[in-house]
Amino acid sequence: MEPHLIALDAGRAARIERARERLPDEVVDRVVAGLFRTDAAIDATVADFATLGRGEGWRLLGEALRGRDPAGAPASLTKLLTPLMNPPTWFDPDRVRQGARLWWRFAPAVIIGLSGTLLTAYAYGDLNKPQAMNSRSETMAARRYEETSRWVLAATEPGALTSGGAGFDATVRIRFVHAMVRAHLRRCGRWNPLWGEPIHTTGMALTIDGFLLLPLTMHELFDMTLTPEEIESVRQLWHWIGYLMGVPDELLPHTIEDATEVSRAADMILAPPDEDTEILTRALLKGGLRAERVLPQPLWALTAPVLRPAVSRLVWGGSAGIVRTFLDSDSRPPRYHPAVFALRRLAVLREHLRRGGRLGTDQEIAVRQRRVLEGALNAMKAVGAPVHPGEAVTPR
C-alpha cells in the first residue's frame, strides 16, 4: 500500500472510508494494496526480453510453452512458467474442464457478461487510463473486442487450459500483453501515480471476477440457476485463469462470496467515470462491431457508416442496458427488461429440453453454444487470434 498517495488523493481516501463502513477492513485493505501492486514476475521477464534481439523473446516463449528448454532463455522466463506448467495441488483439471462446459450453457449469458465486464473497465476514471492512453481501445474498438473474444473462446474451451493447450498458451500471452502495455506506460512520462500502478492487480482481479460473476448472474436472471456444485466448477475455472494471468493469491476468487466482496470494494474505491469513460464507451457504441463485414467486401466502405454504429449500439447498448438494470434493480426489477424477458423465455424452454436429455451432454451443449460467438466473429471476418504481445502497444 502507498499511504502517501492515498493521502494526496482526497477523493479516494473518502471512498475507502465509505467502503470500510460496508465491508470488512481486510477486504478493503487487499483491494487498496492491489492498486499499487503489479505482476512482478512477468514484468521481470519482459525487461529481460527487451535486452534480446528483435522477436527473440517471443521465439523463446513459444519454445518454452511447447515444453522445450530453449537455449538462451532468461532465468526470469523459467521462473515465470514453472509454477504454471507444474500446477499447485489445488488445481483440478477435471473441475476446470467441467466449469468451462457449464460457463457455456447459454451463450447470451456469456456474451452479455463479456460485454458488461469490458464496459466495467471503462467506467472507472483511474482504471480506464491504460486503455485511454493506448489508442487501440478508441480507434480500434472493434478489433480489441474481437481479440478479447478470441482469447475468451480459447481460455474457456473445455480441456484447453492445461500446459500445451490453446487456452493455456493464449492466457499466458495475454499476461505478456499486459506487461508490455505496463512497461510502455511507465516509460511514456504521462502516467500519474495517483491512478495507482498501470494495470494493477486489483484491476486484474476485478476483470476476472467480472467474467466469473456476471455470466452466473445472467444465468440466474434467465431462470437457469446452476447448482452449488456447478457454480463451484465455474469458480474453479476462473480461479485457475486468474492464477495463469498473474492475479496474486489474496485477490483470487477463492469463494463466490469473496469475489463478490472484492468486486464491491473495488467498485466503491476506484474513481468515478470521467471524460475517458465517455470517449471509450462512445467508441464501442459507434464502432464496436464491424457489422459491415458480413457483406461482400466491395460493400464495406459504403455500408460501414450505417451498419457499424447501428449494430454496435444495438448489441453494446443492449448489453449495457441489461447490466445497468440489474445493478439498479431497486428501481426496476431486471427481469422486466425487454431483452431479459425474451431471453428468459428462450432459456426456460432450453432448460426444459436439457433436463429431459434432449440437448445432449454438457460438452455437446458447450460446443454448440460456443459456436454462437464463434459464428458471429467469423461472419464479421474478425481477427483470428488474440492480440500478440509484440503488437500490444499503439500510443495515442
N, C-alpha and C positions, 0 to 999 in steps of 0.2 A: 504494500500500500504506500501511496505517496501523499502523506497528510498535508504537506505544504502546498501541493497543487489543489487539494480539496479546499483548503482554507482560502486560496486565491479565487476559487470558483464558488461564489456565494450561492448561486442557484443550485449547483449540485449538492452543496452542503445541506441546504434546506430540504432537497429531495431525499437525501439519505436519512435525515431525521424523520421525515414523514414515513419512509419505508420502515424504519425501526418501530414506529407506532403500530404497524400492521403485521410485521413479520419477525421471526426470531432474529436476534442480533447476529448469530453465527451465519445465517443465510445472507444477510446484508453484508457482513464482513467478507464473505467469499466473493460476492459479486463485485464489491468495491475493489478488492485486491486484484481481481481479474482485469480490471480496467487498465492496470499498469503492469501487466504481465503478458508476455508473448511466448510463442513456441520456440524456445531457445535451441532445441535440438535441430530443427530444420533451418533456423537462422544460421547456425554454425556451418551446416552443410552447404548452404547457398553461398556463404562467404568463401568457403574453400573452393567451390566451383568457379567463383569469379577469378581465381588465380590460375585456372587451367585454360587451355586453348578453346577457341570458339566451338561450342557444341560438344566439347569433350565431356563435360559434366553430365549432359543428358545421355550420352552414349554409355557412360559408366553406370548411370542409374538404370537404364534399360537392361544392361547385362546383369546387374545385381538383382533386379526384380525377376529375372528369369532363373534365379537361383545359382548364378555363377559367382565366382570370386574374381572380379575384374582387376587386373594388374594396374597399379597406379591410382586406385580409388582412395580418396582421403579417409582417414580413420573416422571422421565425423559421419560419413555415409554408412559405414558398418555399424556404428553406434546407434544411428537412427533406425536402421532397418532390422537389426537383430531382435528387439522386443516385439516387432510387428510380425516377423516371419517365424518367431518362436513364441506363440501367444501365451499370456498368463493363464493360470489354471481355471479362472472363472469363465474363459471363453468357451462357449458350447456351440460348435458349428451347426449341429442339427437344429438347435433352437433358433439360431440366427437365420438359417435357411427357411425354417417354418415362419419366422417373423416376416421375412420378405414376401412369402406367399400370402400371408394374411394382410399385410400392408396394402397389397394389390387386389383386395377382394372386390373393390368397387372403384373403378378408375376416376369418376368425377370427384370422389372424396380426396383422392391423391392429388389431382390436378388443381383443385381449389386450395388444398393445403399447401402445395408447392407455390402457387401464386401468392397466397397470403403470407408465406414465410419470406419471399423475396420482397414483397411490398413492406413488410415489417422492418426490414433492414434499412429502408429509405426513410422510415417515419421518425427516426431519432436524429437530432441535429448534430450529434457528435459521431455516432456510429456510421452515418452515411458519408463521412468525409473521404474514406478511401475510394468509394465509388464516385463521389463528386469530383475528386482530383484526378481520376483516371477516366478519360472521356469515352472509354468503351461502354460504360453504363448509360451514357447520354446519347452519343451519336451512333452507337451500335447496340441499342437496347434489344432489338430482336435477336441479333446474333448472340448476345450474352444470355438471353433466355434459352435459346437453342442449346448453347454449350452447357448451361446448367442442367437442362432437361436431359441431355445425353449423359451427363455424369450421374444424375438421379437414376436413370434407367440402368446404367452399368452397376452402380453401387447397390441397387436393390434387386438385381437379378438373383433369384434363389440359387444358392450354391456358388456364387461368383466372388465371395468376399474372403476366401482363404488365399494364402500365398500362391501365386501363379494364376489366379482368377482375374478376369477382366475388371470386376468391381474393385478388387484389392488394388490392382495397378492404377486404375483411374483415380481412386481416392488418395493414394499416396502422391500422385502427380498434382492433384488439386491442392494438396498441402504445400507442394513446391510453388504453385501459382501464388498462394497467399504470401509465402515468404519472399518471392520475387517482387510483388507489389509493395510489401512492407519495406524491403531494402530500398526500393526506389523512393518511397515516401520519406524515409529517414534521410536520404541524400538530397532531396529536392530543395530543402531550405524553407519550405512553406508549411511544414507540419507544426501545428500548435500543440504543445504538450498538455494544455488544458483539456484536450479531447481524450486524453489517455494515450496509450500506445496504439500505433496503427495496427488494425486487425488484431485486437487484443483477445485474450482468452474468454472474457465474458461475452463478447460479441460472437465468438465461435460457438460457445455453449448455447447462446440464445438461438442461433440458427439450427443447431442440432435438435434442441428442444422443440423448435417450431415444426421441423419435419416429423418429429415424434408425436407431438400433441395435437396439432391442427388436423391432420387426417383422421386421427382417432376421434376427435370432436365431431368431424363431419360424418363419420360412420354413425356415431350416436345420434346426430341430428337427423340422419336419414333413417332412423329406427333400425340400424344394423349393428347394434351394440355387440361388441366382442366379449367373450367370457374372460374372467380374470387370467386364466391360463394363456389364452390367446393374446391378451394385452401384454402379458409378461414376455412372450416371444417377440412381439413388436418392440418392446422396450429393449430387449437384449440386442436386437438388430441395430438400433440407433446408438446404444451404448458402445457397441463394437465399432461402428462407423465413426463415432466421436473419438474413440481411442486411436483409430488409424489416422484421424485428421489432426491429432495433437492436442485435443482438449485435455487439460490436466484432470487428475482423478477427482479433485474436490469439486469440479464443475460438471463431471459426467452425470448422466441421468441414472443414478443407482436405483431410484424408485420413481414411479409416476408422480407421487406427491412431492418429492424433492425437485424434480424437473419443473413442476408447476410453480413451486415457491421461488426457484431461481428465476424463472421467466417473469413472475410477478415483480420480484425485486428489481430486475433489470429494467422492466417497463417503467417503474417508478423512479429509478435513479438516472437513467440515460436522459439526455437533453430532449426537450420537446421539438416538434417539427420546425423547420426553418426554410429559407429560400431554396436550399439544395433539395429538400424534400419535395418541394413543388416542381423543381426542374426535372428531377429523376422520375417522379411519378408521371408527370406530363409526357416524358419521353416514352414511357411504357404505353400510356393511353393513346398516343399518337402513332407510335411505330413499333410497338412491342411484338407484333406478329406480322411476318412478311406474307400476308394472305394472297397477294397478287401472284405469288409463285406457284399456286395450284393451276394457273392458266398457262398456255403456251408462252414461251419466253418472249416472242415478239410483242406480247400484250403487257408485259410487266411495267414498262415505263409509263404506258398510257393509263393503266388501272391502279397503280400503286397509290397515287394521291387520294383516291377514293376508298379503295378496298382496305388498305393498311390501317388507316385511322378508324374506319367503321368496325372492322373485325376486332382490332385491338381494344377499342373502347367496350365492345360487347363482352369480350372474354375477360379482360383485365378489370374493367369496371364492374362486371357482374361478380367476379370473384371477390373483389374488394368490398362490394356491397354486402355479400353474404357474410364475410368475415366481420365487417363493421356491425352488421345487425346482430351477430352472435355476441360480440363484445359489449354491445349496448342493449343486451337483452332485457334490461329492466324497463326500457321504454317501449319495446316492441318484441313480442315473442319471435325468435328467429325462425321457427318452423312455418311462419306465415309469409316469409319472403317468397315471392312468386317462383323463383328458380328452385328454392328449397322444397316448396310444396310439390312441384313437378318431379324433381329428382327423388323425393321421398316415396312417391307413389311407384316409381320405377324400381327403386331399391327394395321396397316391401315385396313387390312381385318377385323380384330376383331371389330374395331371401326365402320365399315360399318354395320356389323351384330348387334352390340349393339344398335346403333341408330335406327335400324329397329325393335328393340324389340325382336330380335331372340336369345339373350344371357340371357334373363331374367332380374330380378331386380338387383340393385346394391348389395343387400345382397347375392343373388344367385351367382353372379359373384365372389364376395369376397370369398365365401365358396369354390368355385372350384379353384380359384387362390391360396388360402392358401394351398390347397392340393398338389400343385406343390412342395413347400418346405417341407411340412409335409411328403409327399410321399418319397422324396429323403432322408430325415433323417431316416424315418422308414426303407427304403430299406437298408441303411447302418447300421441298428441296433444301431442308435445313442442313446446317453443318453436320458432319457425320460423327464427330467426336467432341469431347470436352476440350476446352482451350489448352494448348500446350504451354508449359511454364515459360518457354522462351518467347512466347507471343503475348504474355500476360499484361505487359505494361504499354499503355498508349497514353502518354502525357497530354493533358489539355493544353 
